[in-house]
Amino acid sequence: MHSFAKAAAKRAISGMPGIRTIVVALTMFTAAVQGATATTTCVLPVPDGGDAPPSKANVEGRFVRAGHGLVEVARRTGQPIRVSYTDKTEFYSAFGGDYDPSELAVGQHVAIWFVACKPSRDGTGQAAYLLGSQEFPFSL
């Protein structure tokens, strides 16, 4: 074998560990991305507890008012926001029991989870779950 061919073969063989490193790194990166995706799954609260802790609420603040199909919430920072709800939205008390949005009291602390836990660009969204509490602040 010519020295040129030997040098090329040597470079190709020595390049193999680099290729293996890249393949291993890509495999690890893919697993990390899949793991991160799994942990960002939306978990809505379950009345009377559940197997998994709920995701962080999208909005927390004081209840201002309710209108047809919406509630307005004053957050600690920023302007009050309006959150829409439908007949599929679940309304619960932090102390148990479901209720109607008309039963919310002005100043009552509320935590809201949006559908799929995703707000719209302006911070508002459609409520999937609204939890009300007379105590402020509360944590889940």
mmCIF file of the C-alpha atoms, coordinates in Angstrom:
data_MODEL
# 
_entry.id   MODEL 
# 
loop_
_atom_site.group_PDB 
_atom_site.id 
_atom_site.type_symbol 
_atom_site.label_atom_id 
_atom_site.label_alt_id 
_atom_site.label_comp_id 
_atom_site.label_asym_id 
_atom_site.label_entity_id 
_atom_site.label_seq_id 
_atom_site.pdbx_PDB_ins_code 
_atom_site.Cartn_x 
_atom_site.Cartn_y 
_atom_site.Cartn_z 
_atom_site.occupancy 
_atom_site.B_iso_or_equiv 
_atom_site.pdbx_formal_charge 
_atom_site.auth_seq_id 
_atom_site.auth_comp_id 
_atom_site.auth_asym_id 
_atom_site.auth_atom_id 
_atom_site.pdbx_PDB_model_num 
ATOM 1   C CA . MET A 1 1   ? 0.000   0.000  0.000  1.00 0.00 ? 1   MET A CA 1 
ATOM 2   C CA . HIS A 1 2   ? 1.317   3.434  -0.866 1.00 0.00 ? 2   HIS A CA 1 
ATOM 3   C CA . SER A 1 3   ? 2.084   5.867  1.929  1.00 0.00 ? 3   SER A CA 1 
ATOM 4   C CA . PHE A 1 4   ? -0.677  8.157  0.616  1.00 0.00 ? 4   PHE A CA 1 
ATOM 5   C CA . ALA A 1 5   ? -3.260  5.334  0.935  1.00 0.00 ? 5   ALA A CA 1 
ATOM 6   C CA . LYS A 1 6   ? -1.942  4.384  4.396  1.00 0.00 ? 6   LYS A CA 1 
ATOM 7   C CA . ALA A 1 7   ? -2.268  7.981  5.619  1.00 0.00 ? 7   ALA A CA 1 
ATOM 8   C CA . ALA A 1 8   ? -5.817  8.224  4.249  1.00 0.00 ? 8   ALA A CA 1 
ATOM 9   C CA . ALA A 1 9   ? -6.759  4.917  5.898  1.00 0.00 ? 9   ALA A CA 1 
ATOM 10  C CA . LYS A 1 10  ? -5.240  6.097  9.186  1.00 0.00 ? 10  LYS A CA 1 
ATOM 11  C CA . ARG A 1 11  ? -7.217  9.369  9.028  1.00 0.00 ? 11  ARG A CA 1 
ATOM 12  C CA . ALA A 1 12  ? -10.441 7.487  8.287  1.00 0.00 ? 12  ALA A CA 1 
ATOM 13  C CA . ILE A 1 13  ? -9.917  5.129  11.220 1.00 0.00 ? 13  ILE A CA 1 
ATOM 14  C CA . SER A 1 14  ? -8.918  7.924  13.588 1.00 0.00 ? 14  SER A CA 1 
ATOM 15  C CA . GLY A 1 15  ? -12.008 9.871  12.456 1.00 0.00 ? 15  GLY A CA 1 
ATOM 16  C CA . MET A 1 16  ? -14.305 7.059  13.586 1.00 0.00 ? 16  MET A CA 1 
ATOM 17  C CA . PRO A 1 17  ? -14.185 7.965  17.298 1.00 0.00 ? 17  PRO A CA 1 
ATOM 18  C CA . GLY A 1 18  ? -15.244 11.497 16.351 1.00 0.00 ? 18  GLY A CA 1 
ATOM 19  C CA . ILE A 1 19  ? -18.202 10.162 14.414 1.00 0.00 ? 19  ILE A CA 1 
ATOM 20  C CA . ARG A 1 20  ? -19.122 7.898  17.315 1.00 0.00 ? 20  ARG A CA 1 
ATOM 21  C CA . THR A 1 21  ? -18.920 10.886 19.674 1.00 0.00 ? 21  THR A CA 1 
ATOM 22  C CA . ILE A 1 22  ? -21.242 12.882 17.436 1.00 0.00 ? 22  ILE A CA 1 
ATOM 23  C CA . VAL A 1 23  ? -23.729 9.999  17.215 1.00 0.00 ? 23  VAL A CA 1 
ATOM 24  C CA . VAL A 1 24  ? -23.678 9.517  21.010 1.00 0.00 ? 24  VAL A CA 1 
ATOM 25  C CA . ALA A 1 25  ? -24.058 13.273 21.582 1.00 0.00 ? 25  ALA A CA 1 
ATOM 26  C CA . LEU A 1 26  ? -27.027 13.458 19.185 1.00 0.00 ? 26  LEU A CA 1 
ATOM 27  C CA . THR A 1 27  ? -28.622 10.451 20.847 1.00 0.00 ? 27  THR A CA 1 
ATOM 28  C CA . MET A 1 28  ? -28.233 12.053 24.287 1.00 0.00 ? 28  MET A CA 1 
ATOM 29  C CA . PHE A 1 29  ? -29.571 15.403 23.007 1.00 0.00 ? 29  PHE A CA 1 
ATOM 30  C CA . THR A 1 30  ? -32.629 13.698 21.493 1.00 0.00 ? 30  THR A CA 1 
ATOM 31  C CA . ALA A 1 31  ? -33.321 11.896 24.774 1.00 0.00 ? 31  ALA A CA 1 
ATOM 32  C CA . ALA A 1 32  ? -32.966 15.172 26.708 1.00 0.00 ? 32  ALA A CA 1 
ATOM 33  C CA . VAL A 1 33  ? -35.388 16.974 24.377 1.00 0.00 ? 33  VAL A CA 1 
ATOM 34  C CA . GLN A 1 34  ? -37.905 14.136 24.664 1.00 0.00 ? 34  GLN A CA 1 
ATOM 35  C CA . GLY A 1 35  ? -37.529 14.205 28.462 1.00 0.00 ? 35  GLY A CA 1 
ATOM 36  C CA . ALA A 1 36  ? -38.057 17.974 28.547 1.00 0.00 ? 36  ALA A CA 1 
ATOM 37  C CA . THR A 1 37  ? -41.147 17.621 26.392 1.00 0.00 ? 37  THR A CA 1 
ATOM 38  C CA . ALA A 1 38  ? -42.527 15.004 28.752 1.00 0.00 ? 38  ALA A CA 1 
ATOM 39  C CA . THR A 1 39  ? -42.059 17.283 31.770 1.00 0.00 ? 39  THR A CA 1 
ATOM 40  C CA . THR A 1 40  ? -43.839 20.220 30.128 1.00 0.00 ? 40  THR A CA 1 
ATOM 41  C CA . THR A 1 41  ? -47.088 18.312 29.822 1.00 0.00 ? 41  THR A CA 1 
ATOM 42  C CA . CYS A 1 42  ? -50.103 20.248 31.068 1.00 0.00 ? 42  CYS A CA 1 
ATOM 43  C CA . VAL A 1 43  ? -51.521 18.746 34.265 1.00 0.00 ? 43  VAL A CA 1 
ATOM 44  C CA . LEU A 1 44  ? -54.784 20.337 35.371 1.00 0.00 ? 44  LEU A CA 1 
ATOM 45  C CA . PRO A 1 45  ? -55.803 20.122 39.019 1.00 0.00 ? 45  PRO A CA 1 
ATOM 46  C CA . VAL A 1 46  ? -58.041 17.238 39.962 1.00 0.00 ? 46  VAL A CA 1 
ATOM 47  C CA . PRO A 1 47  ? -60.752 17.811 42.578 1.00 0.00 ? 47  PRO A CA 1 
ATOM 48  C CA . ASP A 1 48  ? -59.913 15.892 45.754 1.00 0.00 ? 48  ASP A CA 1 
ATOM 49  C CA . GLY A 1 49  ? -56.315 15.350 44.611 1.00 0.00 ? 49  GLY A CA 1 
ATOM 50  C CA . GLY A 1 50  ? -54.769 13.239 41.925 1.00 0.00 ? 50  GLY A CA 1 
ATOM 51  C CA . ASP A 1 51  ? -51.765 11.128 41.065 1.00 0.00 ? 51  ASP A CA 1 
ATOM 52  C CA . ALA A 1 52  ? -49.674 13.980 39.643 1.00 0.00 ? 52  ALA A CA 1 
ATOM 53  C CA . PRO A 1 53  ? -49.254 17.493 41.006 1.00 0.00 ? 53  PRO A CA 1 
ATOM 54  C CA . PRO A 1 54  ? -50.882 20.125 38.778 1.00 0.00 ? 54  PRO A CA 1 
ATOM 55  C CA . SER A 1 55  ? -48.924 22.431 36.501 1.00 0.00 ? 55  SER A CA 1 
ATOM 56  C CA . LYS A 1 56  ? -48.366 25.986 37.721 1.00 0.00 ? 56  LYS A CA 1 
ATOM 57  C CA . ALA A 1 57  ? -51.477 28.127 37.265 1.00 0.00 ? 57  ALA A CA 1 
ATOM 58  C CA . ASN A 1 58  ? -51.367 30.427 34.232 1.00 0.00 ? 58  ASN A CA 1 
ATOM 59  C CA . VAL A 1 59  ? -52.983 33.307 36.123 1.00 0.00 ? 59  VAL A CA 1 
ATOM 60  C CA . GLU A 1 60  ? -53.292 34.084 39.829 1.00 0.00 ? 60  GLU A CA 1 
ATOM 61  C CA . GLY A 1 61  ? -54.844 37.163 41.326 1.00 0.00 ? 61  GLY A CA 1 
ATOM 62  C CA . ARG A 1 62  ? -57.955 38.748 42.768 1.00 0.00 ? 62  ARG A CA 1 
ATOM 63  C CA . PHE A 1 63  ? -61.349 38.251 41.177 1.00 0.00 ? 63  PHE A CA 1 
ATOM 64  C CA . VAL A 1 64  ? -62.742 41.558 39.855 1.00 0.00 ? 64  VAL A CA 1 
ATOM 65  C CA . ARG A 1 65  ? -65.951 40.575 38.072 1.00 0.00 ? 65  ARG A CA 1 
ATOM 66  C CA . ALA A 1 66  ? -67.682 38.005 35.909 1.00 0.00 ? 66  ALA A CA 1 
ATOM 67  C CA . GLY A 1 67  ? -69.560 38.606 32.707 1.00 0.00 ? 67  GLY A CA 1 
ATOM 68  C CA . HIS A 1 68  ? -71.213 36.325 30.222 1.00 0.00 ? 68  HIS A CA 1 
ATOM 69  C CA . GLY A 1 69  ? -68.479 33.829 29.386 1.00 0.00 ? 69  GLY A CA 1 
ATOM 70  C CA . LEU A 1 70  ? -65.593 35.699 31.043 1.00 0.00 ? 70  LEU A CA 1 
ATOM 71  C CA . VAL A 1 71  ? -63.986 36.535 34.354 1.00 0.00 ? 71  VAL A CA 1 
ATOM 72  C CA . GLU A 1 72  ? -61.719 39.502 35.020 1.00 0.00 ? 72  GLU A CA 1 
ATOM 73  C CA . VAL A 1 73  ? -58.721 39.009 37.292 1.00 0.00 ? 73  VAL A CA 1 
ATOM 74  C CA . ALA A 1 74  ? -56.450 41.665 38.801 1.00 0.00 ? 74  ALA A CA 1 
ATOM 75  C CA . ARG A 1 75  ? -52.901 40.348 38.974 1.00 0.00 ? 75  ARG A CA 1 
ATOM 76  C CA . ARG A 1 76  ? -50.268 41.699 41.350 1.00 0.00 ? 76  ARG A CA 1 
ATOM 77  C CA . THR A 1 77  ? -48.486 43.289 38.418 1.00 0.00 ? 77  THR A CA 1 
ATOM 78  C CA . GLY A 1 78  ? -49.896 44.592 35.193 1.00 0.00 ? 78  GLY A CA 1 
ATOM 79  C CA . GLN A 1 79  ? -53.382 45.343 34.049 1.00 0.00 ? 79  GLN A CA 1 
ATOM 80  C CA . PRO A 1 80  ? -56.366 43.154 34.955 1.00 0.00 ? 80  PRO A CA 1 
ATOM 81  C CA . ILE A 1 81  ? -56.988 40.491 32.342 1.00 0.00 ? 81  ILE A CA 1 
ATOM 82  C CA . ARG A 1 82  ? -60.130 38.886 31.018 1.00 0.00 ? 82  ARG A CA 1 
ATOM 83  C CA . VAL A 1 83  ? -60.267 35.127 30.805 1.00 0.00 ? 83  VAL A CA 1 
ATOM 84  C CA . SER A 1 84  ? -63.007 33.415 28.831 1.00 0.00 ? 84  SER A CA 1 
ATOM 85  C CA . TYR A 1 85  ? -64.747 30.273 29.994 1.00 0.00 ? 85  TYR A CA 1 
ATOM 86  C CA . THR A 1 86  ? -67.166 27.780 28.495 1.00 0.00 ? 86  THR A CA 1 
ATOM 87  C CA . ASP A 1 87  ? -69.555 25.175 29.804 1.00 0.00 ? 87  ASP A CA 1 
ATOM 88  C CA . LYS A 1 88  ? -66.548 22.812 29.870 1.00 0.00 ? 88  LYS A CA 1 
ATOM 89  C CA . THR A 1 89  ? -64.585 25.022 32.316 1.00 0.00 ? 89  THR A CA 1 
ATOM 90  C CA . GLU A 1 90  ? -64.424 23.527 35.795 1.00 0.00 ? 90  GLU A CA 1 
ATOM 91  C CA . PHE A 1 91  ? -64.987 25.888 38.758 1.00 0.00 ? 91  PHE A CA 1 
ATOM 92  C CA . TYR A 1 92  ? -63.939 24.639 42.192 1.00 0.00 ? 92  TYR A CA 1 
ATOM 93  C CA . SER A 1 93  ? -63.317 25.997 45.651 1.00 0.00 ? 93  SER A CA 1 
ATOM 94  C CA . ALA A 1 94  ? -59.920 25.439 47.241 1.00 0.00 ? 94  ALA A CA 1 
ATOM 95  C CA . PHE A 1 95  ? -61.854 23.864 50.105 1.00 0.00 ? 95  PHE A CA 1 
ATOM 96  C CA . GLY A 1 96  ? -63.792 21.461 47.942 1.00 0.00 ? 96  GLY A CA 1 
ATOM 97  C CA . GLY A 1 97  ? -66.963 21.600 45.924 1.00 0.00 ? 97  GLY A CA 1 
ATOM 98  C CA . ASP A 1 98  ? -67.782 23.025 42.553 1.00 0.00 ? 98  ASP A CA 1 
ATOM 99  C CA . TYR A 1 99  ? -69.600 26.307 42.015 1.00 0.00 ? 99  TYR A CA 1 
ATOM 100 C CA . ASP A 1 100 ? -70.909 28.718 39.437 1.00 0.00 ? 100 ASP A CA 1 
ATOM 101 C CA . PRO A 1 101 ? -68.852 31.764 38.329 1.00 0.00 ? 101 PRO A CA 1 
ATOM 102 C CA . SER A 1 102 ? -71.638 34.012 39.648 1.00 0.00 ? 102 SER A CA 1 
ATOM 103 C CA . GLU A 1 103 ? -70.730 32.806 43.150 1.00 0.00 ? 103 GLU A CA 1 
ATOM 104 C CA . LEU A 1 104 ? -67.223 34.295 42.981 1.00 0.00 ? 104 LEU A CA 1 
ATOM 105 C CA . ALA A 1 105 ? -66.765 37.176 45.423 1.00 0.00 ? 105 ALA A CA 1 
ATOM 106 C CA . VAL A 1 106 ? -64.989 40.419 44.511 1.00 0.00 ? 106 VAL A CA 1 
ATOM 107 C CA . GLY A 1 107 ? -61.467 40.283 45.933 1.00 0.00 ? 107 GLY A CA 1 
ATOM 108 C CA . GLN A 1 108 ? -61.460 36.509 46.160 1.00 0.00 ? 108 GLN A CA 1 
ATOM 109 C CA . HIS A 1 109 ? -58.138 34.908 45.221 1.00 0.00 ? 109 HIS A CA 1 
ATOM 110 C CA . VAL A 1 110 ? -58.343 32.795 42.077 1.00 0.00 ? 110 VAL A CA 1 
ATOM 111 C CA . ALA A 1 111 ? -55.944 30.588 40.180 1.00 0.00 ? 111 ALA A CA 1 
ATOM 112 C CA . ILE A 1 112 ? -56.692 29.781 36.558 1.00 0.00 ? 112 ILE A CA 1 
ATOM 113 C CA . TRP A 1 113 ? -55.331 27.088 34.266 1.00 0.00 ? 113 TRP A CA 1 
ATOM 114 C CA . PHE A 1 114 ? -55.873 27.645 30.570 1.00 0.00 ? 114 PHE A CA 1 
ATOM 115 C CA . VAL A 1 115 ? -56.822 24.935 28.110 1.00 0.00 ? 115 VAL A CA 1 
ATOM 116 C CA . ALA A 1 116 ? -53.576 23.004 27.489 1.00 0.00 ? 116 ALA A CA 1 
ATOM 117 C CA . CYS A 1 117 ? -51.965 25.428 30.013 1.00 0.00 ? 117 CYS A CA 1 
ATOM 118 C CA . LYS A 1 118 ? -51.197 27.824 27.163 1.00 0.00 ? 118 LYS A CA 1 
ATOM 119 C CA . PRO A 1 119 ? -52.167 31.509 27.261 1.00 0.00 ? 119 PRO A CA 1 
ATOM 120 C CA . SER A 1 120 ? -52.606 33.577 24.145 1.00 0.00 ? 120 SER A CA 1 
ATOM 121 C CA . ARG A 1 121 ? -50.012 36.185 23.216 1.00 0.00 ? 121 ARG A CA 1 
ATOM 122 C CA . ASP A 1 122 ? -51.683 38.953 25.197 1.00 0.00 ? 122 ASP A CA 1 
ATOM 123 C CA . GLY A 1 123 ? -51.750 36.821 28.358 1.00 0.00 ? 123 GLY A CA 1 
ATOM 124 C CA . THR A 1 124 ? -55.411 35.915 28.173 1.00 0.00 ? 124 THR A CA 1 
ATOM 125 C CA . GLY A 1 125 ? -56.802 32.544 27.357 1.00 0.00 ? 125 GLY A CA 1 
ATOM 126 C CA . GLN A 1 126 ? -59.679 30.137 27.696 1.00 0.00 ? 126 GLN A CA 1 
ATOM 127 C CA . ALA A 1 127 ? -60.017 28.735 31.202 1.00 0.00 ? 127 ALA A CA 1 
ATOM 128 C CA . ALA A 1 128 ? -60.067 24.981 31.602 1.00 0.00 ? 128 ALA A CA 1 
ATOM 129 C CA . TYR A 1 129 ? -60.049 25.134 35.421 1.00 0.00 ? 129 TYR A CA 1 
ATOM 130 C CA . LEU A 1 130 ? -60.623 27.946 37.915 1.00 0.00 ? 130 LEU A CA 1 
ATOM 131 C CA . LEU A 1 131 ? -59.876 27.503 41.606 1.00 0.00 ? 131 LEU A CA 1 
ATOM 132 C CA . GLY A 1 132 ? -61.140 30.052 44.103 1.00 0.00 ? 132 GLY A CA 1 
ATOM 133 C CA . SER A 1 133 ? -59.983 30.664 47.683 1.00 0.00 ? 133 SER A CA 1 
ATOM 134 C CA . GLN A 1 134 ? -60.875 33.258 50.321 1.00 0.00 ? 134 GLN A CA 1 
ATOM 135 C CA . GLU A 1 135 ? -57.287 33.125 51.594 1.00 0.00 ? 135 GLU A CA 1 
ATOM 136 C CA . PHE A 1 136 ? -54.479 34.968 49.820 1.00 0.00 ? 136 PHE A CA 1 
ATOM 137 C CA . PRO A 1 137 ? -52.017 33.790 48.752 1.00 0.00 ? 137 PRO A CA 1 
ATOM 138 C CA . PHE A 1 138 ? -52.427 30.045 48.633 1.00 0.00 ? 138 PHE A CA 1 
ATOM 139 C CA . SER A 1 139 ? -50.343 27.366 47.057 1.00 0.00 ? 139 SER A CA 1 
ATOM 140 C CA . LEU A 1 140 ? -51.203 23.973 45.710 1.00 0.00 ? 140 LEU A CA 1 
# 
